[in-house]
Amino acid sequence: MIIDCHGHYTTSPRQHEAWRQEQIAAHKEGRAAPPRPAISDDEIRASIVGGQLKLQQERGTDVTIFSPRAAGMGHHLGDASTSEAWAAACNELIHRVCALFPRNFIGVCMLPQSAGVSPKNCIAELERCVNEYGFVGCNLNPDPSGGFWQDPPLGDRYWYPLYEKMVELDVPAMIHVSMACNPAFHTTGSHYLNGDTAAFNQCMTSTLFKDFPTLKFIIPHGGGAVPYHWGRFRGLAQDMKLPPLPELLLHNVFFDTCVYHLPGQELLAKVIPAENILFASEMIGAVRGIDPETGYAFDDTKRYVEQLPLSSADKQKIYEDNARRVYPRLPARLAAAG
Ligand SMILES: [Zn+2]
């Protein structure tokens, strides 16, 4: 089985995103948001069948761990109550996709974060999504300000109430920023990769995983700059008298394979142990074009993983076994879907 641990509902029905625009406009004008639009099962089916489902089939992957559109989370917009209503709407749509296509999609929620608002605020929605919808994880935005980094780093006790709930529910978080509203950053280019790199560094310089030995983070986009600069991080850890990185972080931190060329994927697999790599493509997402050098889609990451000089046992870990371990609720969901 090939589990893609990183997919977003980037093709959601138009009225869903239109409602978001109306919600934010209403908030700015001090009005109540309009009622949420009706979206039929057929509209949801149509948004998936020709998109994510078709690509799963064409590329030979089996199931996608599926979450709301990441750039659309927009935690810098509105306030705590707008974030709550938007997260509820997005997560409900993910639940409906997973209910319509139980063999192809397993849900992960976005959290109703807001810049400067305690992550305690996210606990109720996380509980609802895990207990009522059967979701297996969450996306955690380390920078709800959208590129200004105003909240404390991930190792700060500020975040601990949310981590306590994640540990209790036994769900991991993918560390995933949202849209950049700082013009210095491009959302899916610099901002995403900065977020990944900063999150790793924040974990490294904290006692987070001493305090939460079973907490698990997936750092997407191949870990940002981390694998490429592994020597720098090892050296920094050594200078700070920290334990070696595998001991310090690799029981808790995992990287996905959303690296859109073979040399990058080769480096990831050379530097990071196979036990810490989860297959992912982030389709349909940030990069949608065809690579003229290969003739295949940049985000068709299975083609790169296939070419890695790894044993079939290691590839099995990357494609399936690690995801079952990192998302402890996943095996039961897969079994239920048959
Ligand atoms: Zn993503």
Residues whose N, C-alpha, C, O or C-beta is under 5 A from the ligand:
A	BS01	ZN	A70 E282
